[in-house]
Amino acid sequence: MAYEFDTPQKIAVLGGGPGGYEAAIAGAQLGAEVTLVERVGVGGSAVMTDVVPSKTLIATAEATNSIGEAADLGVQFFSRSDASHRPVRPEVAVNLRAVNQRLLRLARQQSEDLRGSLVRAGVRIVQGEGRLDGTNRIIVSTARGATGTDFDEITADTIVLAMGARPRVLDSAKPDGERILTWTQLYNMEATPEHLIVVGSGVTGAEFASAYTALGSKVTLISSRDQVLPGEDADAADLIEDVFKRNGMTVLSKSRAESVVSRGDSVVATLTDGRTVEGSHCLMAVGAVPNTAGIGLEEAGVQLTDSGHVRVNRVARTSVSNIYAAGDCSTSLPLASVASMQGRTAVYHAMGDAVNPTELRNVTSNIFTQPEIATVGWSQKDIEEGIAQGEIYKLPLASNPRAKMQNVKDGFVKLFARTGSGTVIGGVIVAPRASELIFSLAIAVEHRLTVDEVARAFTVYPSLSGSISDAARAMHIVK
């Protein structure tokens, strides 16, 4: 139960992305007077230029793959104009202009839906650029027609920072929005790139490289590390890189782009070893920068890291007692789900409601390549390095009957269980829709279920989730 105040608490939220939105909704539900400041639209970059549009593009890529692989399932296409009535393998054409129009329309609709929810909850929304003026006030600059720039002053008992982040830009490869692009600029393209160079093999680079390969582009992925997706489960990364190469992608490992320049109708990436790669377009996927500079944080006493991220504790509180931070601008994991949880936690804590501090070890994450990679809990690397004590079991998805029916050849389920007790402490799933399958493991990790308890739960036969039960059963602890 939240504390009851003589007058409503005033909460100001700077940024309307997942963290800011959830903070605003939570504050309104608890009876606070909430004002949300957003620059581009409710939902922030996650909705307008990042998660929603990118995953919509990836959904189109998945549909494209399904059509191309239908023949393997016995589905044949015929041309009525062909007198021989012989089956043909269709050439899949992607209208990227239509795809981009659709995904941007969906992003706008999602933003409007979120805005409507805030308005109905009683949240005041101010559109403009916000900055702190001390620890209890936000100054918002708003462009209002021919009158130029006006300013709103918002005073608050509690401030939640949720400004998000933006793509990192390198001086040697500055995006021009036409040939050299960040991931926010991809949706202006009218046609599928003939040859897309992707610089950076982290999550963003891998996801877009996978998607545009499926959409029909020639793709060259430049990775500075030994393998794609550095930092992820090694078996999963190896599998994805093998799939990339089998699908025709060129992966340049241990290669670093020194510069990328536009030459009118093409781009040239020069590597540090002197090699060059020429393509039609280049996506720069070299990380993100938090939107924390020049908005009064340091002057207000809010501590930042060397990278510019806001330091927060497990309840999203900053070094200033009444200021909290959520999402990509903070030192927490850069995931929309984490941002949402932080936003709610911040407001609950500020208003004296019950709070469960965020346990990052229990956070699920997913990489939307084809197949997807979903993870939760401790990793195999943690176990091998002695940071966590656990047993490892890996079950290839090819042995699963539903996978055979669907012609799924690549993937696996990997479980990590505490040595002795058999408590599930983590797992990795590589499969179509791994983002949906990981939830059962997330529950197991969150509630400290044992492998025997997981194995006793019924799964549908046949189903991909059956592999989770099979893996757990294989790790049975003899009492």
C-alpha positions as CSV (number, residue, x, y, z in Angstrom):
1,M,0.0,0.0,0.0
2,A,1.4,3.4,-1.0
3,Y,1.8,6.1,1.6
4,E,-1.1,8.6,1.8
5,F,0.0,12.2,1.3
6,D,-1.9,15.3,2.3
7,T,-1.6,16.7,-1.2
8,P,-1.0,14.6,-4.4
9,Q,2.6,13.8,-5.1
10,K,3.9,15.5,-8.2
11,I,5.9,13.3,-10.5
12,A,7.7,14.5,-13.6
13,V,8.9,12.0,-16.2
14,L,11.5,13.0,-18.7
15,G,11.1,10.7,-21.7
16,G,8.2,8.7,-22.9
17,G,9.8,5.4,-23.9
18,P,9.0,2.1,-22.1
19,G,10.5,3.2,-18.8
20,G,8.9,6.6,-18.9
21,Y,5.5,5.4,-20.0
22,E,5.4,2.7,-17.3
23,A,6.6,5.2,-14.6
24,A,3.8,7.7,-15.7
25,I,1.1,5.0,-15.7
26,A,2.2,3.7,-12.3
27,G,2.2,7.2,-10.8
28,A,-1.3,7.9,-12.1
29,Q,-2.6,4.6,-10.7
30,L,-1.2,5.6,-7.3
31,G,-2.9,9.0,-7.3
32,A,0.0,11.2,-8.2
33,E,-0.1,14.3,-10.5
34,V,2.0,13.1,-13.4
35,T,3.6,15.2,-16.2
36,L,5.4,13.4,-19.0
37,V,7.8,15.2,-21.3
38,E,8.6,13.6,-24.6
39,R,10.4,14.9,-27.7
40,V,9.4,12.6,-30.6
41,G,6.2,10.9,-29.4
42,V,4.9,8.7,-26.7
43,G,6.8,5.4,-26.8
44,G,10.0,7.1,-27.5
45,S,12.6,5.7,-29.9
46,A,11.6,2.1,-28.9
47,V,8.3,2.6,-30.6
48,M,9.1,5.2,-33.2
49,T,12.5,4.1,-34.6
50,D,13.8,1.0,-32.8
51,V,12.0,-2.0,-31.4
52,V,8.6,-1.7,-33.1
53,P,9.7,-1.0,-36.6
54,S,12.7,-3.3,-36.5
55,K,10.8,-6.3,-35.3
56,T,8.0,-5.6,-37.8
57,L,10.7,-5.7,-40.6
58,I,12.0,-8.9,-39.1
59,A,8.5,-10.4,-39.2
60,T,8.3,-9.6,-42.9
61,A,11.7,-11.3,-43.4
62,E,10.4,-14.4,-41.6
63,A,7.4,-14.5,-43.9
64,T,9.8,-14.3,-46.9
65,N,11.8,-17.2,-45.6
66,S,8.7,-19.3,-45.0
67,I,7.6,-18.9,-48.6
68,G,11.1,-19.8,-49.9
69,E,11.2,-22.9,-47.8
70,A,7.7,-24.1,-48.4
71,A,8.8,-26.5,-51.1
72,D,10.8,-28.5,-48.5
73,L,7.4,-29.2,-46.8
74,G,5.9,-30.5,-50.1
75,V,4.1,-27.2,-50.9
76,Q,4.5,-26.6,-54.7
77,F,3.7,-23.5,-56.7
78,F,2.2,-23.6,-60.2
79,S,1.9,-21.0,-62.9
80,R,-1.5,-21.1,-64.6
81,S,0.1,-19.7,-67.8
82,D,2.5,-22.7,-67.9
83,A,0.8,-25.3,-70.1
84,S,3.0,-28.0,-68.7
85,H,1.6,-27.4,-65.2
86,R,5.0,-28.2,-63.8
87,P,5.8,-27.0,-60.3
88,V,8.0,-23.9,-60.1
89,R,10.0,-22.4,-57.3
90,P,8.7,-18.9,-56.9
91,E,10.9,-15.8,-56.9
92,V,9.9,-13.9,-53.8
93,A,9.8,-10.1,-54.4
94,V,9.8,-7.7,-51.5
95,N,8.3,-4.3,-51.9
96,L,10.5,-2.5,-49.3
97,R,8.6,0.8,-49.8
98,A,5.4,-0.9,-48.8
99,V,7.0,-2.8,-46.0
100,N,8.5,0.4,-44.5
101,Q,5.2,2.3,-44.9
102,R,3.5,-0.4,-43.0
103,L,6.0,-0.6,-40.2
104,L,6.1,3.2,-39.7
105,R,2.3,3.2,-39.7
106,L,2.3,0.5,-37.0
107,A,4.8,2.5,-35.0
108,R,2.6,5.6,-35.2
109,Q,-0.5,3.6,-34.2
110,Q,1.3,2.1,-31.2
111,S,2.5,5.6,-30.1
112,E,-1.1,6.9,-30.4
113,D,-2.4,3.9,-28.4
114,L,0.1,4.6,-25.6
115,R,-0.7,8.3,-25.7
116,G,-4.4,7.5,-25.3
117,S,-3.7,5.3,-22.3
118,L,-1.8,8.1,-20.6
119,V,-4.5,10.6,-21.3
120,R,-7.2,8.3,-20.0
121,A,-5.1,7.8,-16.8
122,G,-4.9,11.5,-16.3
123,V,-1.3,12.1,-17.2
124,R,-0.4,15.5,-18.6
125,I,1.8,15.2,-21.7
126,V,4.2,18.0,-22.8
127,Q,6.0,17.7,-26.1
128,G,9.4,19.3,-26.3
129,E,13.0,19.1,-25.1
130,G,13.4,18.8,-21.4
131,R,16.4,19.6,-19.0
132,L,16.8,19.6,-15.3
133,D,17.0,22.9,-13.4
134,G,18.0,21.7,-10.0
135,T,16.6,18.6,-8.3
136,N,12.8,19.5,-8.4
137,R,12.3,21.3,-11.7
138,I,12.3,20.5,-15.4
139,I,12.5,23.2,-18.1
140,V,10.9,22.2,-21.4
141,S,11.5,24.1,-24.6
142,T,8.5,23.8,-27.0
143,A,8.3,25.1,-30.5
144,R,4.9,26.7,-31.0
145,G,4.2,27.8,-34.5
146,A,5.4,31.3,-35.6
147,T,5.9,32.4,-32.0
148,G,9.2,30.6,-31.9
149,T,10.3,28.7,-28.8
150,D,8.3,28.9,-25.5
151,F,9.2,27.3,-22.2
152,D,7.3,25.3,-19.7
153,E,8.4,24.9,-16.1
154,I,7.5,21.7,-14.3
155,T,8.0,21.3,-10.6
156,A,7.9,17.9,-9.0
157,D,8.6,16.0,-5.8
158,T,10.0,13.1,-7.8
159,I,11.7,13.1,-11.2
160,V,12.1,10.0,-13.4
161,L,14.8,10.2,-16.1
162,A,14.0,8.0,-19.2
163,M,15.7,9.8,-22.1
164,G,16.9,6.6,-23.8
165,A,19.8,6.5,-26.2
166,R,20.7,7.2,-29.8
167,P,23.0,5.4,-32.3
168,R,26.7,5.9,-31.9
169,V,28.2,7.9,-34.7
170,L,31.8,7.6,-35.8
171,D,33.7,10.6,-37.4
172,S,35.1,8.2,-39.9
173,A,31.7,6.9,-41.0
174,K,29.2,9.6,-40.6
175,P,25.6,8.6,-41.6
176,D,24.1,10.7,-44.4
177,G,20.6,9.1,-44.3
178,E,20.9,7.8,-47.9
179,R,23.8,5.5,-48.3
180,I,25.4,5.4,-44.8
181,L,22.7,4.7,-42.3
182,T,22.0,4.2,-38.6
183,W,19.3,1.8,-37.6
184,T,16.9,4.7,-37.2
185,Q,17.3,5.7,-40.9
186,L,16.7,2.3,-42.6
187,Y,13.0,2.9,-43.0
188,N,13.4,5.7,-45.6
189,M,14.7,3.2,-48.2
190,E,12.5,2.8,-51.3
191,A,14.0,-0.5,-52.4
192,T,15.9,-3.5,-50.9
193,P,19.6,-2.7,-50.9
194,E,21.5,-4.5,-53.6
195,H,24.5,-5.1,-51.3
196,L,24.2,-4.0,-47.6
197,I,27.4,-3.7,-45.6
198,V,26.7,-4.1,-41.9
199,V,29.4,-2.7,-39.6
200,G,29.1,-4.3,-36.1
201,S,28.1,-7.9,-35.3
202,G,26.4,-7.3,-32.0
203,V,22.6,-7.8,-31.5
204,T,21.5,-4.9,-33.8
205,G,24.0,-5.7,-36.5
206,A,23.2,-9.5,-36.4
207,E,19.4,-8.9,-36.5
208,F,19.4,-6.6,-39.5
209,A,22.0,-8.7,-41.3
210,S,19.7,-11.7,-40.9
211,A,16.6,-9.8,-41.9
212,Y,18.0,-8.2,-45.1
213,T,19.5,-11.5,-46.2
214,A,16.0,-13.0,-46.0
215,L,14.6,-10.0,-47.9
216,G,17.0,-10.7,-50.8
217,S,19.9,-8.3,-50.2
218,K,23.5,-9.4,-50.5
219,V,24.9,-8.8,-47.1
220,T,28.5,-8.4,-45.8
221,L,28.8,-8.4,-42.0
222,I,32.0,-6.8,-40.7
223,S,32.8,-8.2,-37.2
224,S,35.8,-7.0,-35.2
225,R,35.6,-10.2,-33.0
226,D,36.3,-13.9,-33.6
227,Q,32.6,-14.6,-34.1
228,V,29.3,-12.8,-34.4
229,L,27.4,-11.9,-31.3
230,P,30.4,-11.6,-28.9
231,G,29.3,-12.1,-25.3
232,E,26.4,-14.4,-26.2
233,D,26.4,-18.1,-25.6
234,A,29.2,-19.5,-27.7
235,D,27.2,-22.4,-29.1
236,A,24.4,-20.1,-30.1
237,A,26.7,-17.7,-31.8
238,D,28.5,-20.4,-33.7
239,L,25.1,-21.8,-34.9
240,I,23.9,-18.4,-36.0
241,E,27.1,-17.6,-37.9
242,D,26.9,-21.0,-39.6
243,V,23.3,-20.2,-40.7
244,F,24.3,-16.8,-41.9
245,K,27.0,-18.3,-44.1
246,R,24.7,-21.0,-45.4
247,N,22.2,-18.4,-46.4
248,G,24.8,-16.6,-48.5
249,M,26.0,-13.9,-46.1
250,T,29.7,-12.9,-46.1
251,V,31.0,-12.7,-42.6
252,L,34.4,-10.9,-42.2
253,S,35.6,-12.0,-38.7
254,K,38.5,-10.2,-36.9
255,S,38.0,-7.3,-39.2
256,R,37.5,-3.7,-38.2
257,A,36.2,-0.9,-40.4
258,E,38.5,2.1,-40.4
259,S,36.2,4.3,-42.5
260,V,33.1,4.2,-44.6
261,V,32.6,6.8,-47.4
262,S,29.8,7.4,-49.9
263,R,30.6,7.5,-53.6
264,G,27.3,8.7,-54.9
265,D,25.5,5.5,-55.8
266,S,27.7,3.2,-53.7
267,V,29.7,3.0,-50.4
268,V,33.2,1.8,-49.7
269,A,34.2,0.4,-46.3
270,T,38.0,0.4,-45.7
271,L,39.3,-2.1,-43.1
272,T,42.2,-1.5,-40.9
273,D,44.2,-4.1,-42.8
274,G,43.8,-2.2,-46.0
275,R,41.1,-4.3,-47.6
276,T,38.0,-2.6,-49.0
277,V,34.4,-3.7,-49.3
278,E,32.1,-1.9,-51.8
279,G,28.4,-2.1,-51.5
280,S,25.2,-0.1,-52.3
281,H,24.5,0.8,-48.6
282,C,26.1,0.6,-45.2
283,L,24.4,0.1,-41.8
284,M,26.5,1.4,-38.9
285,A,25.6,-0.7,-35.9
286,V,28.4,0.2,-33.5
287,G,26.5,0.8,-30.3
288,A,24.5,3.5,-28.6
289,V,25.1,6.7,-26.7
290,P,22.8,7.7,-23.7
291,N,20.9,11.0,-24.2
292,T,22.3,12.5,-21.0
293,A,24.6,15.3,-22.2
294,G,23.7,18.9,-21.7
295,I,20.5,18.5,-19.8
296,G,21.6,19.6,-16.3
297,L,22.2,16.2,-14.7
298,E,25.7,16.8,-13.4
299,E,24.7,20.3,-12.2
300,A,21.8,18.7,-10.2
301,G,24.3,16.2,-8.6
302,V,23.2,13.1,-10.6
303,Q,26.2,10.8,-11.0
304,L,27.2,9.6,-14.4
305,T,29.6,6.9,-15.6
306,D,32.4,7.7,-18.0
307,S,30.1,6.5,-20.8
308,G,27.5,9.0,-19.8
309,H,25.0,6.6,-18.3
310,V,23.1,7.5,-15.1
311,R,24.2,5.4,-12.1
312,V,21.2,3.7,-10.5
313,N,20.7,1.1,-7.8
314,R,18.3,-1.9,-7.8
315,V,15.3,0.3,-7.3
316,A,16.4,2.7,-10.1
317,R,17.4,5.5,-7.7
318,T,20.2,7.8,-8.7
319,S,22.7,9.6,-6.4
320,V,20.0,12.2,-5.8
321,S,17.3,10.8,-3.5
322,N,14.2,12.1,-5.4
323,I,15.6,11.4,-8.9
324,Y,15.3,8.0,-10.5
325,A,16.4,6.7,-14.0
326,A,15.1,4.0,-16.2
327,G,16.0,2.4,-19.5
328,D,18.9,2.9,-21.9
329,C,20.1,6.1,-20.3
330,S,20.8,4.2,-17.1
331,T,23.4,1.6,-16.1
332,S,20.9,-1.2,-16.3
333,L,20.5,-3.6,-19.2
334,P,19.4,-1.9,-22.4
335,L,16.1,-3.8,-22.8
336,A,12.6,-2.5,-23.1
337,S,11.4,-5.0,-20.6
338,V,14.0,-3.9,-18.1
339,A,13.2,-0.2,-18.7
340,S,9.5,-0.9,-18.1
341,M,10.2,-2.7,-14.8
342,Q,12.6,0.1,-13.7
343,G,10.0,2.7,-14.4
344,R,7.4,1.0,-12.3
345,T,9.9,0.2,-9.6
346,A,11.0,3.8,-9.4
347,V,7.6,5.2,-8.8
348,Y,6.5,2.4,-6.4
349,H,9.6,3.2,-4.4
350,A,9.2,6.9,-4.5
351,M,5.6,6.6,-3.3
352,G,6.2,4.1,-0.6
353,D,4.5,1.1,-2.3
354,A,5.8,-2.4,-2.1
355,V,8.9,-2.9,-4.2
356,N,10.8,-5.9,-5.4
357,P,14.3,-4.7,-6.4
358,T,15.2,-5.7,-9.9
359,E,17.2,-8.9,-10.2
360,L,19.1,-8.6,-13.5
361,R,20.1,-12.2,-13.3
362,N,16.5,-13.2,-13.9
363,V,16.0,-11.0,-16.9
364,T,15.2,-12.8,-20.2
365,S,16.6,-11.5,-23.4
366,N,16.1,-12.4,-27.1
367,I,18.0,-11.8,-30.3
368,F,15.6,-11.8,-33.3
369,T,17.8,-13.5,-35.9
370,Q,16.5,-16.6,-37.7
371,P,16.4,-18.7,-35.6
372,E,16.1,-16.6,-32.5
373,I,18.3,-16.8,-29.5
374,A,16.7,-16.5,-26.0
375,T,18.6,-16.5,-22.7
376,V,17.9,-16.2,-19.0
377,G,19.9,-16.6,-15.8
378,W,23.5,-17.7,-15.4
379,S,25.5,-18.5,-18.5
380,Q,27.7,-21.5,-19.5
381,K,30.7,-19.1,-19.3
382,D,29.8,-18.3,-15.7
383,I,29.7,-22.0,-14.8
384,E,32.9,-22.8,-16.7
385,E,34.7,-19.9,-14.9
386,G,33.5,-21.0,-11.5
387,I,31.3,-17.9,-10.9
388,A,28.3,-20.2,-10.6
389,Q,28.2,-23.9,-9.6
390,G,26.1,-25.8,-12.1
391,E,25.6,-28.7,-14.5
392,I,25.0,-28.2,-18.2
393,Y,22.8,-30.2,-20.6
394,K,22.2,-29.5,-24.2
395,L,19.5,-31.0,-26.4
396,P,19.5,-30.5,-30.2
397,L,16.2,-29.4,-31.5
398,A,16.5,-31.7,-34.5
399,S,15.4,-34.6,-32.2
400,N,12.1,-32.9,-31.4
401,P,9.1,-34.4,-33.3
402,R,7.4,-31.0,-33.8
403,A,10.7,-29.6,-35.2
404,K,10.8,-32.4,-37.7
405,M,7.3,-31.7,-38.8
406,Q,8.1,-28.1,-39.3
407,N,11.4,-28.8,-41.0
408,V,13.3,-27.0,-38.2
409,K,16.9,-28.2,-38.5
410,D,18.9,-25.6,-36.5
411,G,18.5,-25.0,-32.8
412,F,18.8,-26.4,-29.3
413,V,17.7,-26.2,-25.7
414,K,20.4,-25.8,-23.1
415,L,19.7,-26.0,-19.4
416,F,21.9,-25.0,-16.4
417,A,21.0,-26.5,-13.0
418,R,22.6,-26.0,-9.6
419,T,25.0,-28.8,-8.7
420,G,23.5,-30.9,-6.0
421,S,20.0,-29.4,-5.7
422,G,19.1,-29.4,-9.4
423,T,17.6,-25.9,-9.2
424,V,17.3,-24.3,-12.6
425,I,19.7,-21.3,-12.7
426,G,19.7,-20.5,-16.4
427,G,19.2,-21.6,-19.9
428,V,19.5,-20.9,-23.6
429,I,17.0,-21.6,-26.4
430,V,17.9,-21.3,-30.1
431,A,14.7,-21.9,-32.1
432,P,12.0,-20.3,-34.1
433,R,10.0,-18.1,-31.6
434,A,12.6,-18.7,-28.9
435,S,11.3,-15.5,-27.4
436,E,8.0,-17.3,-26.6
437,L,9.6,-20.5,-25.4
438,I,12.0,-18.9,-22.9
439,F,9.1,-17.8,-20.6
440,S,8.9,-21.2,-19.0
441,L,12.6,-21.1,-18.1
442,A,12.2,-17.6,-16.8
443,I,9.5,-18.8,-14.4
444,A,11.8,-21.7,-13.3
445,V,14.7,-19.3,-12.6
446,E,12.5,-16.7,-10.9
447,H,10.8,-19.2,-8.6
448,R,13.9,-21.5,-8.2
449,L,12.2,-24.6,-9.5
450,T,14.3,-27.8,-9.8
451,V,14.7,-29.7,-13.0
452,D,12.4,-32.4,-11.6
453,E,9.7,-29.9,-10.9
454,V,10.0,-28.5,-14.5
455,A,9.9,-32.1,-15.9
456,R,6.7,-32.9,-14.0
457,A,4.8,-30.1,-15.8
458,F,2.8,-31.4,-18.8
459,T,3.8,-30.2,-22.2
460,V,1.7,-30.6,-25.4
461,Y,2.8,-33.4,-27.7
462,P,4.1,-32.6,-30.1
463,S,5.5,-29.2,-29.3
464,L,8.9,-27.4,-29.3
465,S,8.4,-26.8,-25.6
466,G,8.6,-30.5,-25.2
467,S,12.4,-30.2,-25.6
468,I,12.5,-28.1,-22.4
469,S,10.8,-30.9,-20.5
470,D,13.0,-33.5,-22.1
471,A,16.2,-31.6,-21.2
472,A,14.9,-31.2,-17.6
473,R,14.1,-34.9,-17.4
474,A,17.6,-35.8,-18.6
475,M,19.0,-33.8,-15.7
476,H,16.9,-35.8,-13.1
477,I,18.4,-35.6,-9.6
478,V,18.6,-39.0,-7.9
479,K,17.4,-38.7,-4.3
